[in-house]
Amino acid sequence: MISKVLSEIRKKDMIKAGDRVTVGLSGGADSVALLCILKQLENELGIAVSACHVNHNLRGEESDRDQEFCRQLCEVRGIPFETISVDVIGFCSENGLSTEEGARRLRYQAFESLKNTDKIATAHTMSDNAETVIINLSRGSSIDGLCGIPPVRGNIIRPLLCCSRKQIEDYLKELNQDFVTDSSNLTDNYRRNKIRHNVIPLLKDFNDSLEETIARNSDVLREEKELLASMAEELENKASINNNPHIGKAFERFSEIYPIIKKYDVDALQSAPKPIRLRVIRKALSEFGISYDFSRLSAIDEIVCSGGTMDVGGRVTISNENRVFSITKSFLPFEFEETKISIKTDSDKKIPVGDKYSLILKTLSDQEIKLFVNKRNFQFKNAIDCDRIDDIVTIRKRKPGDGFEPVARGCRQSFKNLLNAVSMPMSVRDSLVVIEDLQGIIWFEGFFAAQRAALTVNTQRAILPIILEE
């Protein structure tokens, strides 16, 4: 048993000398066996072994019994031990999860929170892998689901995937090492238990080496999956179109609400085999946090091949236009209230203009006015002559039909044309700040002051609109 696990560790390159390896210790047979095996291999592998028990608080006194068993086991064997308590019931209630899924998520979150550890070793076995493959097959799965439980995922390692549950129990019997039994594993209340107690025994009537057969298939499929993933990455690199939007200095504050867009060359996608193309699509959807099933993937692939658009939720839209396949995630614009202020009394006050930003109409000194007029720079184009506008001004968002003559442009232009010229996304358009008086617009964020309000050599009083982050 020891040599078998050692071979698996080396074959899958799970551990390197010097690693600090923490065993996820439940107290059950599998995790106890894993702890004992790694402790025996500690010197040979050049590692430091510790243990962490996650108390799910689902079975009252029995949960506390398991925790105490784990503590005593580690104390007797001289293994550093840590326990983490989690509220599975509360977590599942808040997030709408099943008890099984909630416990799994909290368990891995607990493992990720551990300090002074390099690898987390979990006690998944060949039997667990067989159950997982059957579960995935029963609910519909791609090749990924049929690959079963990965031996290595990030810093999570699973050295016992080469061993069946019976082999582990036999090993513990030889070692004369006891363990605890989770009473919930004896019922059919959970899907995995139903598979374990009913389906697996039935299938073993046809193949008494079922678990080993599934394990071999998983290994083969995992290699094929890696090949397909490599081909998909090659296609993605070939088909991807660089589409990062250029955000000008005047619009930097809107970077967080600029749409996220992934674009692909349709011809490149169509030239690839469908399974490879679908892997590229699946990866992109995952990056956008969009769930998918066979029907959705088929509908999206139809768009790739024939054109069209689709709203897939989460403010994400898919389209195929002009031989470009795009996945676009849009964001909500900043919200702020229309406000009237007095130039004479309210200058230098903060006016909220959405999210964490405020507008300040900064009063310019005589020296600053002269400097601005002489340089005629970016700030000069934004500065406003107070004597050329009304005292009461309105701070608002843009409206249909808005337009003005920007400083130094020489003609009136509609906001629509100005925004189209810089390919401004809608979320930003609806977040821009407009200042107007009774005569019309005097300033538009990103497009300077109106010509009629611009500074001149005769300017005596002036303000500079500045938008600051709180």
C-alpha positions as CSV (number, residue, x, y, z in Angstrom):
1,M,0.0,0.0,0.0
2,I,2.8,2.4,0.9
3,S,4.8,1.7,-2.2
4,K,1.6,2.0,-4.3
5,V,0.9,5.5,-3.0
6,L,4.5,6.6,-3.2
7,S,4.6,5.5,-6.9
8,E,1.4,7.5,-7.5
9,I,2.8,10.6,-5.8
10,R,6.0,10.5,-7.9
11,K,4.2,9.6,-11.1
12,K,1.8,12.5,-10.8
13,D,4.6,14.8,-9.4
14,M,2.4,15.7,-6.4
15,I,5.0,16.7,-3.9
16,K,8.5,18.0,-3.9
17,A,11.1,17.9,-1.1
18,G,10.6,20.6,1.4
19,D,6.8,20.8,0.9
20,R,4.6,21.4,4.0
21,V,1.7,19.0,3.4
22,T,-1.6,19.4,5.3
23,V,-4.0,16.4,5.3
24,G,-7.7,17.2,5.3
25,L,-8.5,14.9,8.2
26,S,-12.2,14.0,8.8
27,G,-11.5,11.0,11.0
28,G,-13.0,8.5,8.5
29,A,-11.1,5.6,7.2
30,D,-9.8,7.3,4.0
31,S,-8.3,10.4,5.6
32,V,-6.9,8.4,8.6
33,A,-5.1,6.1,6.1
34,L,-3.8,9.0,4.1
35,L,-2.4,10.7,7.3
36,C,-0.7,7.5,8.4
37,I,0.8,6.8,4.9
38,L,2.2,10.4,4.5
39,K,3.6,10.3,8.0
40,Q,5.4,7.1,7.1
41,L,6.7,8.7,3.9
42,E,7.6,12.0,5.6
43,N,11.4,11.3,5.7
44,E,11.6,9.6,2.4
45,L,9.8,12.4,0.6
46,G,11.5,15.1,2.7
47,I,8.2,16.7,3.7
48,A,6.5,18.0,6.8
49,V,3.1,16.6,7.5
50,S,0.3,18.3,9.5
51,A,-3.5,17.9,9.7
52,C,-6.6,20.1,9.5
53,H,-10.1,19.0,10.6
54,V,-13.1,21.0,9.4
55,N,-16.0,20.6,11.8
56,H,-19.2,21.1,9.7
57,N,-21.4,21.2,12.9
58,L,-24.0,19.1,11.2
59,R,-24.3,16.1,13.5
60,G,-24.2,17.6,17.0
61,E,-22.2,15.4,19.5
62,E,-21.1,13.1,16.7
63,S,-19.3,16.1,15.0
64,D,-17.6,17.0,18.2
65,R,-16.6,13.3,18.6
66,D,-15.0,13.3,15.2
67,Q,-13.0,16.4,16.0
68,E,-11.7,15.0,19.3
69,F,-10.8,11.7,17.6
70,C,-8.7,13.6,15.1
71,R,-7.0,15.7,17.8
72,Q,-6.0,12.7,19.8
73,L,-4.8,10.8,16.7
74,C,-2.5,13.6,15.8
75,E,-1.3,14.1,19.4
76,V,-0.4,10.4,19.7
77,R,1.5,10.5,16.3
78,G,3.2,13.8,17.0
79,I,1.5,15.5,14.0
80,P,0.6,19.3,14.2
81,F,-3.1,19.7,14.2
82,E,-5.6,22.5,13.5
83,T,-9.4,22.5,13.5
84,I,-11.7,25.0,11.7
85,S,-15.4,25.3,12.6
86,V,-17.9,26.2,9.8
87,D,-21.6,26.9,9.8
88,V,-22.9,24.8,6.9
89,I,-26.6,25.3,7.6
90,G,-26.3,29.1,7.7
91,F,-24.1,29.2,4.6
92,C,-26.5,27.0,2.6
93,S,-29.5,29.0,3.7
94,E,-27.8,32.3,2.6
95,N,-26.6,30.9,-0.7
96,G,-29.4,28.6,-1.7
97,L,-27.1,25.5,-1.7
98,S,-27.7,21.9,-0.8
99,T,-26.1,20.7,2.4
100,E,-23.7,18.5,0.4
101,E,-22.5,21.3,-1.9
102,G,-22.4,23.9,0.9
103,A,-20.2,21.7,3.1
104,R,-17.9,21.0,0.2
105,R,-17.4,24.7,-0.6
106,L,-16.8,25.7,3.0
107,R,-14.3,22.8,3.4
108,Y,-12.2,24.0,0.5
109,Q,-12.5,27.6,1.7
110,A,-11.1,26.4,5.1
111,F,-8.2,24.7,3.4
112,E,-7.4,27.7,1.3
113,S,-7.3,29.8,4.5
114,L,-4.5,27.7,6.0
115,K,-1.1,29.3,6.5
116,N,2.3,27.7,6.5
117,T,1.3,25.0,4.1
118,D,2.3,24.2,0.5
119,K,0.0,21.3,-0.4
120,I,-3.4,20.2,0.8
121,A,-3.8,16.4,0.6
122,T,-7.4,15.1,0.4
123,A,-8.4,11.5,0.8
124,H,-10.4,10.9,-2.4
125,T,-10.1,7.3,-3.5
126,M,-10.6,5.2,-6.6
127,S,-14.0,4.4,-5.2
128,D,-14.8,8.1,-4.9
129,N,-13.7,8.7,-8.5
130,A,-16.0,5.9,-9.8
131,E,-19.0,7.5,-7.9
132,T,-18.1,10.9,-9.3
133,V,-17.9,9.7,-12.9
134,I,-21.3,7.9,-12.6
135,I,-22.9,11.0,-11.0
136,N,-21.5,13.2,-13.9
137,L,-22.6,10.6,-16.5
138,S,-26.2,10.4,-15.0
139,R,-26.8,14.2,-15.2
140,G,-25.1,14.7,-18.6
141,S,-21.5,15.5,-18.9
142,S,-18.8,16.3,-21.4
143,I,-15.5,14.5,-21.5
144,D,-14.4,16.8,-18.6
145,G,-16.9,15.3,-16.2
146,L,-15.9,11.7,-17.3
147,C,-12.3,12.5,-16.4
148,G,-13.4,12.1,-12.8
149,I,-11.5,13.6,-9.8
150,P,-8.2,15.2,-10.9
151,P,-5.1,13.9,-9.0
152,V,-3.7,17.4,-8.8
153,R,-5.6,20.7,-8.9
154,G,-3.5,23.7,-7.9
155,N,-2.2,23.0,-4.5
156,I,-4.7,20.2,-3.8
157,I,-3.3,16.7,-4.2
158,R,-5.1,13.3,-4.0
159,P,-2.5,10.5,-3.4
160,L,-5.2,7.8,-2.7
161,L,-6.9,7.9,-6.1
162,C,-4.9,4.7,-6.9
163,C,-6.6,2.8,-4.0
164,S,-10.0,1.4,-3.6
165,R,-12.0,1.9,-0.3
166,K,-11.6,-1.8,0.5
167,Q,-7.8,-1.7,0.1
168,I,-7.7,1.3,2.5
169,E,-9.8,-0.5,5.1
170,D,-7.6,-3.6,4.8
171,Y,-4.5,-1.4,5.3
172,L,-6.0,0.1,8.4
173,K,-6.9,-3.4,9.8
174,E,-3.2,-4.5,9.2
175,L,-2.1,-1.3,11.0
176,N,-4.6,-1.9,13.8
177,Q,-5.6,1.7,13.4
178,D,-9.2,2.6,14.2
179,F,-11.3,5.4,12.7
180,V,-14.7,7.0,13.0
181,T,-17.8,6.5,10.9
182,D,-20.0,9.4,9.8
183,S,-23.5,8.2,10.3
184,S,-24.8,10.3,7.4
185,N,-22.8,8.1,5.1
186,L,-24.9,5.1,6.1
187,T,-28.1,6.6,4.8
188,D,-29.4,7.2,1.2
189,N,-30.2,10.9,2.0
190,Y,-27.5,12.1,-0.4
191,R,-27.0,11.4,-4.1
192,R,-23.5,10.0,-3.6
193,N,-24.7,7.6,-1.0
194,K,-27.4,6.3,-3.3
195,I,-24.8,5.7,-6.0
196,R,-22.4,4.0,-3.5
197,H,-25.0,1.8,-1.8
198,N,-27.2,0.8,-4.8
199,V,-25.7,1.6,-8.2
200,I,-22.0,0.5,-7.7
201,P,-22.9,-2.9,-6.3
202,L,-25.3,-3.5,-9.2
203,L,-22.6,-2.5,-11.8
204,K,-20.1,-4.8,-10.1
205,D,-22.3,-7.7,-11.0
206,F,-21.2,-7.0,-14.6
207,N,-17.6,-6.0,-13.8
208,D,-16.1,-6.8,-10.4
209,S,-13.1,-4.6,-11.3
210,L,-15.5,-1.6,-12.0
211,E,-13.5,0.9,-10.0
212,E,-10.2,0.0,-11.6
213,T,-11.8,0.1,-15.1
214,I,-13.3,3.6,-14.5
215,A,-9.9,4.8,-13.1
216,R,-8.1,3.6,-16.3
217,N,-10.7,5.3,-18.4
218,S,-10.4,8.5,-16.5
219,D,-6.6,8.5,-17.0
220,V,-7.0,8.0,-20.7
221,L,-9.8,10.7,-21.0
222,R,-7.7,13.1,-18.9
223,E,-4.8,12.8,-21.4
224,E,-7.3,13.3,-24.3
225,K,-8.7,16.3,-22.5
226,E,-5.3,17.8,-22.2
227,L,-4.7,17.3,-25.9
228,L,-8.1,19.0,-26.8
229,A,-7.3,21.8,-24.3
230,S,-4.0,22.4,-26.1
231,M,-5.7,22.5,-29.5
232,A,-8.4,24.9,-28.1
233,E,-5.7,27.2,-26.8
234,E,-4.0,27.2,-30.2
235,L,-7.4,28.1,-31.8
236,E,-8.1,30.8,-29.3
237,N,-4.7,32.4,-30.0
238,K,-5.3,32.2,-33.7
239,A,-8.9,33.5,-33.6
240,S,-8.7,36.2,-30.9
241,I,-8.9,39.8,-31.9
242,N,-7.2,42.4,-29.7
243,N,-10.0,44.6,-28.6
244,N,-9.0,46.3,-25.5
245,P,-10.7,49.7,-25.5
246,H,-8.6,52.8,-25.4
247,I,-9.7,54.9,-22.5
248,G,-8.6,58.5,-22.9
249,K,-7.3,60.5,-20.0
250,A,-10.6,62.5,-19.8
251,F,-12.5,59.2,-19.2
252,E,-10.2,57.3,-17.0
253,R,-12.7,57.3,-14.1
254,F,-15.0,55.2,-16.1
255,S,-12.6,52.3,-16.6
256,E,-14.6,50.1,-14.2
257,I,-17.8,50.4,-16.2
258,Y,-16.3,50.1,-19.7
259,P,-17.7,46.9,-21.3
260,I,-15.5,43.8,-21.3
261,I,-15.3,42.5,-24.8
262,K,-13.8,39.3,-26.2
263,K,-13.7,39.1,-30.0
264,Y,-12.9,36.3,-32.3
265,D,-12.4,36.0,-36.1
266,V,-15.4,34.0,-37.3
267,D,-13.5,32.4,-40.2
268,A,-10.9,31.0,-37.9
269,L,-13.6,29.6,-35.5
270,Q,-15.6,28.1,-38.4
271,S,-12.5,26.4,-39.8
272,A,-11.9,24.5,-36.6
273,P,-13.6,21.2,-35.6
274,K,-16.7,21.8,-33.6
275,P,-15.4,20.1,-30.3
276,I,-12.4,22.5,-30.4
277,R,-14.5,25.5,-31.2
278,L,-16.9,24.7,-28.3
279,R,-14.0,24.5,-25.9
280,V,-13.0,28.1,-26.8
281,I,-16.6,29.2,-26.3
282,R,-16.9,27.4,-23.0
283,K,-13.7,29.0,-21.7
284,A,-14.9,32.4,-22.7
285,L,-18.3,32.0,-21.1
286,S,-16.6,30.8,-17.9
287,E,-14.4,33.9,-17.8
288,F,-17.6,36.0,-18.0
289,G,-19.2,33.9,-15.2
290,I,-21.9,32.6,-17.5
291,S,-23.2,29.1,-17.0
292,Y,-23.9,26.8,-19.9
293,D,-25.4,23.5,-20.9
294,F,-25.6,21.5,-24.1
295,S,-28.5,23.5,-25.4
296,R,-26.9,26.9,-24.8
297,L,-23.6,25.8,-26.3
298,S,-25.4,24.5,-29.4
299,A,-27.3,27.8,-29.8
300,I,-24.1,29.8,-29.5
301,D,-22.3,27.6,-32.0
302,E,-25.2,28.2,-34.4
303,I,-24.6,32.0,-34.0
304,V,-20.9,31.4,-34.8
305,C,-21.8,29.5,-37.9
306,S,-24.8,31.5,-39.1
307,G,-24.8,34.9,-37.4
308,G,-27.2,36.6,-35.0
309,T,-27.2,37.8,-31.4
310,M,-28.2,36.3,-28.0
311,D,-28.6,37.7,-24.5
312,V,-27.3,35.1,-22.1
313,G,-28.0,37.0,-18.9
314,G,-25.7,38.8,-16.5
315,R,-25.6,41.8,-18.9
316,V,-23.7,39.6,-21.4
317,T,-24.5,39.6,-25.1
318,I,-23.2,37.3,-27.8
319,S,-23.2,38.3,-31.4
320,N,-21.7,37.5,-34.8
321,E,-21.6,40.6,-37.0
322,N,-19.2,41.5,-39.8
323,R,-17.4,38.2,-39.5
324,V,-16.5,39.0,-35.9
325,F,-17.9,36.8,-33.0
326,S,-18.2,38.9,-29.8
327,I,-19.0,38.3,-26.2
328,T,-19.7,41.6,-24.4
329,K,-20.4,42.3,-20.8
330,S,-21.9,45.7,-20.1
331,F,-22.2,47.6,-16.9
332,L,-24.7,49.9,-15.3
333,P,-23.9,53.7,-15.5
334,F,-23.2,55.8,-12.5
335,E,-26.3,57.3,-10.9
336,F,-26.5,60.9,-9.5
337,E,-29.2,63.5,-8.9
338,E,-29.8,66.6,-11.0
339,T,-28.6,69.5,-8.8
340,K,-28.8,73.3,-9.1
341,I,-26.1,75.5,-7.5
342,S,-25.0,79.1,-7.4
343,I,-21.7,80.0,-8.9
344,K,-21.3,82.8,-6.3
345,T,-22.1,80.8,-3.2
346,D,-21.5,77.2,-4.0
347,S,-18.2,77.1,-5.8
348,D,-15.6,74.7,-4.2
349,K,-18.4,72.6,-2.7
350,K,-18.5,68.9,-3.5
351,I,-21.5,67.7,-5.6
352,P,-21.9,63.9,-5.9
353,V,-21.8,62.7,-9.5
354,G,-22.1,58.9,-9.2
355,D,-20.4,56.1,-7.3
356,K,-17.4,57.5,-5.4
357,Y,-17.0,60.7,-7.4
358,S,-17.7,64.3,-6.7
359,L,-17.7,67.4,-8.9
360,I,-16.0,70.6,-7.6
361,L,-16.3,74.0,-9.3
362,K,-12.8,75.2,-8.3
363,T,-12.5,79.0,-8.1
364,L,-9.4,80.1,-10.0
365,S,-7.1,82.9,-8.7
366,D,-6.1,85.8,-10.9
367,Q,-2.7,84.3,-11.5
368,E,-4.2,80.9,-12.5
369,I,-6.5,82.7,-15.0
370,K,-3.6,84.5,-16.6
371,L,-1.7,81.2,-16.8
372,F,-4.6,79.4,-18.3
373,V,-5.3,82.1,-20.9
374,N,-1.6,82.2,-22.0
375,K,-1.1,78.4,-22.3
376,R,-4.5,77.5,-23.7
377,N,-3.9,73.9,-22.6
378,F,-6.3,71.1,-21.6
379,Q,-7.3,72.8,-18.4
380,F,-7.9,76.0,-20.2
381,K,-10.4,74.3,-22.5
382,N,-12.3,73.2,-19.4
383,A,-12.2,76.5,-17.5
384,I,-15.4,78.6,-17.4
385,D,-15.7,82.4,-17.4
386,C,-18.2,83.2,-14.6
387,D,-19.1,86.6,-16.1
388,R,-20.3,85.0,-19.3
389,I,-22.8,82.6,-17.7
390,D,-25.8,82.8,-15.3
391,D,-25.2,82.5,-11.6
392,I,-27.5,79.5,-11.2
393,V,-26.3,76.4,-13.1
394,T,-27.6,72.9,-13.3
395,I,-25.5,69.7,-12.9
396,R,-27.2,66.8,-14.7
397,K,-26.8,63.9,-17.1
398,R,-27.1,64.2,-20.9
399,K,-30.5,64.3,-22.5
400,P,-31.7,63.5,-26.0
401,G,-30.9,66.3,-28.4
402,D,-28.1,67.8,-26.3
403,G,-25.4,69.6,-28.2
404,F,-23.1,72.7,-27.9
405,E,-20.2,74.4,-29.6
406,P,-17.1,73.2,-27.7
407,V,-14.2,75.6,-27.2
408,A,-12.0,76.0,-30.2
409,R,-14.2,73.7,-32.4
410,G,-15.8,76.5,-34.4
411,C,-19.2,74.9,-34.8
412,R,-22.1,73.4,-32.9
413,Q,-22.0,69.6,-32.5
414,S,-24.5,67.2,-31.0
415,F,-23.5,65.1,-28.0
416,K,-24.4,62.0,-30.1
417,N,-21.9,62.8,-32.8
418,L,-19.2,63.6,-30.3
419,L,-19.7,60.3,-28.4
420,N,-20.0,58.3,-31.6
421,A,-16.7,59.7,-32.8
422,V,-14.9,58.3,-29.8
423,S,-16.9,55.0,-29.7
424,M,-18.2,55.7,-26.3
425,P,-20.1,52.8,-24.7
426,M,-23.6,53.5,-23.4
427,S,-22.8,53.0,-19.7
428,V,-20.2,55.8,-19.9
429,R,-22.5,58.0,-22.1
430,D,-25.2,57.9,-19.4
431,S,-22.6,58.7,-16.6
432,L,-21.1,61.9,-18.1
433,V,-21.6,65.2,-16.3
434,V,-23.3,68.1,-18.0
435,I,-23.3,71.7,-16.7
436,E,-25.9,74.2,-18.1
437,D,-27.3,77.6,-17.3
438,L,-30.6,79.2,-18.6
439,Q,-28.9,79.9,-21.9
440,G,-27.8,76.3,-22.6
441,I,-24.9,73.9,-22.0
442,I,-21.7,75.4,-20.8
443,W,-19.6,72.3,-20.1
444,F,-19.6,68.6,-21.0
445,E,-17.3,66.1,-19.3
446,G,-14.5,65.0,-21.6
447,F,-15.4,67.6,-24.3
448,F,-14.5,70.9,-22.6
449,A,-16.4,74.1,-22.0
450,A,-18.8,75.7,-24.5
451,Q,-17.2,78.4,-26.6
452,R,-19.5,81.1,-25.2
453,A,-18.2,80.3,-21.7
454,A,-14.5,80.0,-22.5
455,L,-11.8,82.1,-20.9
456,T,-10.6,85.2,-22.7
457,V,-7.9,87.8,-22.1
458,N,-10.7,89.9,-20.4
459,T,-11.7,87.1,-17.9
460,Q,-12.0,88.4,-14.3
461,R,-13.7,85.5,-12.5
462,A,-13.4,81.8,-13.5
463,I,-14.1,78.3,-12.3
464,L,-12.6,74.9,-13.3
465,P,-14.8,71.8,-13.1
466,I,-12.9,69.0,-11.4
467,I,-14.2,65.5,-10.7
468,L,-12.4,63.9,-7.8
469,E,-12.5,60.4,-6.4
470,E,-13.5,60.3,-2.7
